[in-house]
Amino acid sequence: MPRTAIPVVSGEGQAPSKFVSSRTLENCFLESALGRPALYGGPGYTLRKNLNTQPLRGMRLFGDVLLVVAGNSLFTVTEGGAETNQGTILGASRVVISDNGLQAMIVAEDDGVSYVWDGSTLALITDTDFFAASSVDFLDQYMITSVKDSSRFQVSALADAEDWSALDVATAETRPDKLTRVYVDGRDLLLMGTRTIESQYNAGDADFPFARAQLFFDLGIMGRDCVATVDNTVGFLASDGTVRLIRGGTPVVISTPAIANIIASWTDPGTATAFSYSLRNHQFWVLRHDDGCVIWDASAPSEEAWHVRKSYGSETWNVGFCVAAWGRVILGSAITGKIYTLDADTHAEDGEPLVRRVVTEPLGPGSYFTLNEVELLIEPGVGILAGQGSDPEVWMQLSRNGGKTWGARMTRRIGERGDYERRIVWGGGFGQFRPEGGVVAFGVSDPVPFVIKGAQADYTVDA
């Protein structure tokens, strides 16, 4: 029969039951140029600096240097890679860092202490009016903290992160609950609790500068670090397990059922970390957990915007931090003390394979069929000049039961550099498939560009 398109160019769509869908988009994303959708391999990264102190606990650009908390130390790292140990930061868990341009404030929640770095000296905040904090952000020359294990937030003196008053404290007023995170969005202060979120603004009152605004959501944030700004708005993992984006004062759900199911499968999703990065006109929002990692692309169609990210030999991405610095996207390891540079033209992760993998929707006519041939429309002739990837390969696997089990990998050469006429075809006949069972997986592990425009199948309908 005539060739039929295999539904391969789409976003993450794995259902709780593979009987329904095992569609997966791993380490690649969808891009539509001039109405021509295609899959591109996700960017790799190269090593920029190894602090040899682990784990990383926080990163922030401060002026022209990178502030990095690793182990029990604060490091400054220059663009050229020079590192200086600036002092001790107690605790073991992730820290929150904000700054007012002159001072950076570091909150180490698990140890109940906070610090100020002024560019030359690291000091513990010893003001007796300062309440132990769980998070910090900055707005209109005020440092603002969530008071640990309470529904309150505290405001510093103007432009001074070391000067605090016990009177400059307020409570989330609409429906007070435990305040998990303070987060600034433009001119709005978001008070993000376990069950509710409300906003305040700088009203300029002499007694206390902030006052309640109109925004109120009857749902909270899943965990302190489950929030990040992307494409000039705020995305967060809500207390109901959905990922939401604040648009027009409304918490719009952007997670699909497939993504919500992935997140629900994680052990304690509230320990996940959100961050974002921009790369070649794409705005990516990342939710990373020890059990997995999902990424949303603000530039993609809503149903195709999600993909999953995995490092080699892991079920999750081994990246836990991200900042924009020195005109580049700088990443921090979630495991070691390494700092990386993200690069769309790099197709490995610090020398480790970056495996791009796509699992399709079921193919076939809706009845029993015999699969005769498969052709993958992948960009050929992309081999590098020497070494691994000079003669790259793509592999295909077939499943007859909806993706529960897979056959052996069948490899084909993509083509050495310049071999632009190569066709990637698997033929010879593959036998009979059930109506809902025929699923195809394609993958590349060589460090070469990965671009797929589609796939086609030739099959015969069985009587």
N, C-alpha and C positions, 0 to 999 in steps of 0.2 A: 504494500500500500504506500501512498505518498508519505514523505517524511513529516513528522509531527513534532512541534516544539515541546521540549521538556521544560516544565516550570522551574527554572533555576535562578533567575534574577529576581530575588525578593529578599525581604528581611527575615530576622529570626522569628520562627513560628512554631516551635516545638510545643505540642500539647502534653497534658499530664499523661495521656495514653498514646503510645506510638501507633496504636490502631487508628487514631484520628489523624495525627500528623507528627512526623519526626523531622520536619524542616528545620535546618540549622544554618546559620551564617556565622562562621567562626574566623576571627581575625581578618575580616574583610567587611567592606561597607558598600552601600549602593549609591551610585551617582547617576543623575540624569542630565545629560548635556544635549541641548537641542532636541529634547524629546526622545533621546536614545538611551534608555537605562542600561547600565552595566555594573558589574561588580569589580571593585578594586581592592587589592590587598592592603590591609592596615599598615601604618607606618612602623618601621623598626626603630631601634635606638642604638647609640654608641656610647661607650664609657667616657665620661667627662672627668670624674674624680672619684677616687676611693678613699673614704675617710678612715678606713680600717677600724672604725668604732661603730658598733651596731647595738640595737637597730636604730634607724632613723625614726625620730619622733615628731619632727615638724620642720617646715621650710617656709621661708618668706623672703622676698626681695626687699632690702632696706637700703634706700639710696642706690648705690651701684655695687653693693655686695650682697651675697646670699647669706642669710642667717639660717643655720642648720642646727637643730638639736639632735644629737646622736649619742646614744647611751646616756651618760650623766654629764654631758658637756655641751656647751654652746660653741659652735664654730662659726667663724666668718670665712667665706670662700669668695675669692675675687674671680672676675671673668677669666683671667689667665690661669686659674687653678690654685693660687696660693691659699693655703689654709692656716688659720690661727685659732688655737683653743683659747676662748675668752673667759672660761670659768665653768662653775658647776651648776647644773640644773637637776634638782632632785626628782625622784619618781621614776616610773618605768613605762607609763602609757603615753599615748599621743598627747601633744600639747597643742594649744591654740595660741597663735601669734597675731597681733595687730600692731599698728604704729600710727603716730600722728605726724610723721615726717621728721621729727627730731628724736623721738624715743620709740622704741619697740617694747611692747609689753608681752610677756610670755606667761601663760597660765598653765601650771602643772597641776591638774585637778586631783590626781590620785594622791599627791603629797600635801595638798591643801595650801600650797604657797604659790606666789607669783613673783616675777622678776621684771626689771626694767633694764634695757640696754640703750645707752645714749650715744653709741658710736665709739666709745672708748672704755666705758666701765659697765660691768654687769653688777646690778645691785638687787638684793632681796627687798621687796616692799615690806617695810617694818612699821608703817603708820598704824597705830593702834585702832584707828577708826576704819581700817580696811577689813572688809569681810571676805573670808575665803571664797574664791571664785571658781566657777566651772567653765566659763567661756568669756571671751572678750571681743569687742569690736569698737570702731572709732567713728564718730560723727560730730561735725561742727566743733572740733577741738576738744571734745570730751571723749575720754576712754569710758566705755560702758561695759560692765560685767554682769553676768548672771551670778547671783549669790548661791553658793553650793547648797544643795539639798533644801531649797526653799522656792517660793514663788516670787521672790524679790529680785530687783536689779539695782546696781549702784553706779553712780556717776562720779568721775574724778573732777578735780578742779580744772579750769580751763588750761589746756596745753601743758598739763603737768601730771604724768602718770604715777607720780610718787606721792601726790597730795590728795587725800580722801577725807570726807566728812561722814560721820555716822548719820547725819541728817539728810544727806543726799542719797536717799534710798527710797524706792517706791515698789509697789506691788502691781503685777498684772491685774487689772481691775475688773474686766468684764466677767470673767469666770475663773478666778485664780486656781491654778494647779501648779505642780512642780515645774519650774522653769528649767528647760533643758539647754537652751541656746539663745543668746542674743545675736542678731544678725542684721546688718545694715544693708538696705536695698535702696540705692539712690539717697533720698532725703528721709526715708522711712526707717524706723527702728522696729524690727520684727522681734516680738517676744514669743519664742517658740517653746511651748510646753508639751507635756506628755499627752494632753487631751485637747488642748486648744492653742490657737495662734492669734495674737492680736498685734496691732501696730500702734506706735506712738510717734510723735514728731516734736521737734524743738520749737516750743511755743514762746521761749524767751522769758518766761516768768522768773522773777528774782529769787523766789523761795526754792523752786525746783524747775529746771528748764523744760522737762518733757511732759507732754500731756497726751491723753488718749485720742487716737484718730478713729476713723470709721471702720477700718478693716478688721474683720473678725471671722475666724474659721472655727467651726465646731469639730475640729480634728487637730491632732498634734503632730509632732515629728517623732519618728521611730527611735532615733538616737542622735546624740549631740553632733556627730560628724557627718550626718546624712544629708547635708545641704551644700549647694554650690551654685554660683551665678553662671548662667550661660545665655549668650545672645541677649544681654541686657535685661534678663529676668531671673527669677529665683526658682530653681528646681530642688525638690526635697522628697525624701521617702517618708510618706505620711504614716500615721499611727495605724491606719487601716490596711497597710501593706501595698498601697498604690504609690506610684511615682507621680508627682503633680508639679505643675508649673503655674506660677502666679501670673495670670494674664487678666488685665482689666479688673483687678481686685478680686478675682475668682481663682480658686485652686483647681485648675483644669487637669484632669487625669490624662497623662501621656503614656502610661504603661499599657501594654496590650495584655490580654490574658496569658499569653506565653511568657512574657516577662514577669508578670505577677506570680506565676507558678514557679519560675526559677527562684525568685527572691524568697518565696514561702518555703522552698526546700532548704534554705540555708539555716544553719544553727544560729539562733539569736540574730536575726537580720539587723537589729538595732546597732550592732557593732560594725556595720558597714561604713565605708568612707566615700564621700562624694567629692569629686573635683572636676574641672573642665579644662579644655584646651581648644585653641583655634589652629587650624592647619589648612591652608590652601582653600579658603572660602567655606570650609566646614567648621561648624561649632559643635564640639562633642561634649556631652555630659556623661560622666563616668560614675558608676556605683560599684565599688570594689569591696569584696568580702573575702575572707579566707576560703570560703567554699565556692566562690565563683565571681564573675565580673560581667556586667552588662553595660552597654554604651548606647546612648541615644544621640542621633545626629539631627540637629535643629534644621538642617537644610534639606532633609529627605522627606518624601511623602509620609504622612503619619503612620500608616500601616507597615511601611518598609523601613522605618527609621532606626530600628534596633538591631544590634548584633552583639555577640558575645566575644570576649577576649580571654585567651589562655596563653600562658607561657609554656615553653617546652617542658613536658613531663609534669605539668601541674594542671589542676582544674580551675585555676584562677590566674589573673594577671599579676606578675610579681612586681608591680608598681603600686605605690601607695601615696605618692605625693606629686604635685605638679605646680609649677609656677612659670610665668612668663618673665624671662630675664635676658638681657643682652640681645634682644631681637630673636630669641629662640624659645622653644618650649623645653623647659628643664624638668626632668623627672627624678624622683627619688625612690629607691628600692623599698619595698615593704618588708624585706627580710634582712638585707645586709646594710652596709654603710655606703653603698655605691650611689653616685649621682650620674645621670645620663642626659644626653641630648636626643630629643625625638627628631626623626628625619624621614620624610616621605620617600626619599631616594635610597634609604637603607632597608634591606629586606631580611634582617636578622635582629636578634635582641642580644646585644653585647657578645656577638659571636655564636650565640645559641640559635638553633633553627626557629624560624617563625613560620609555623605550619598554617597555611590558609586552607580552609576546608568548607565545602558547601554540601549540604544534604537537601535533596529536592523534595517537592511534593510527590505523591504517587503519580506514576505515569501510566498510560494505557487508555483504552477506550471505555472503561467501565465494565468490562467483562473479561473473561479469561483470554490471554493473548500470549503469543510467542515473540520474544524480543530478538530481532535479527541483527541490529547494528545501532551503535551510538556514536554521534559526532559531537565534540565539544568545540565551541567557537571561542577559543582562548587565544590571546595574542601570541603568535609564534615568533621565533627568531630573537628571543630576548636573552639568550645566554650571555654570561659575562666573559671577559677575555681569557681568564685562566682560573684554575682551581675549581672548587665546588660550585656548581652552577654554570660552568662553561658549556655543558651539554645537558641542560635541565630536563626533568621529566615531570609529567603529571600522572596521577594515578586515579583509577576508577574502581569503585566497589559496588556490588549489587546486593540488594536485600530482597528476599522474596516474602518477607513477613512484616513489612512496614517499618523496617529499621531496627527490629529487635536483635537480629543477628546479621552478620555480614559475610560475604564471600571473600576470597583472597583479593589482594590488590593486583590490578592489571595496569602496568605502566606503559606510557607512550612518551617518546621524545617530543619536547616542545620545539626544539630546534636551536642549533647554535646561532650565535649572533649573525644576523643578516639573512637567516633562512626564513624569509617572510612568506613563502608560498606553501609551507608545510601544513598539511591537514592532520588533525588529531582524531583518529577514528578507531573504534573498537568494533570488530566484526566477527563473523564466524558462527553466529547463532548462540543464544544464551538460554534456550529452552522456554518452558511455559511459566507464566506468572499468574497469580490470583488477581482479581479485579482491583483490590485495594492494597496489594502487597508489594508491587514493584516500585522500589525506591533506589535512587542512584546517589552515590557520594563521589565528589571529585576533590582532589587535594594536591597541593604543591608544598614541598618543604625546602626546595632549593632556594638560595638567596637571590631571586630574580623578580622582576615586576610580574604582577598577577592581575590580569584583566580578562574578564569573561563577559561576552555579549549575549551568550545563550547556549543552548544545546538542542540537539535534534535526535529523534529516535525513528527507527524503521521497525515496525512490528506487524504481525499478522494476527487478525482477530480469529480466535479459535471457535469452532462450531460448538 
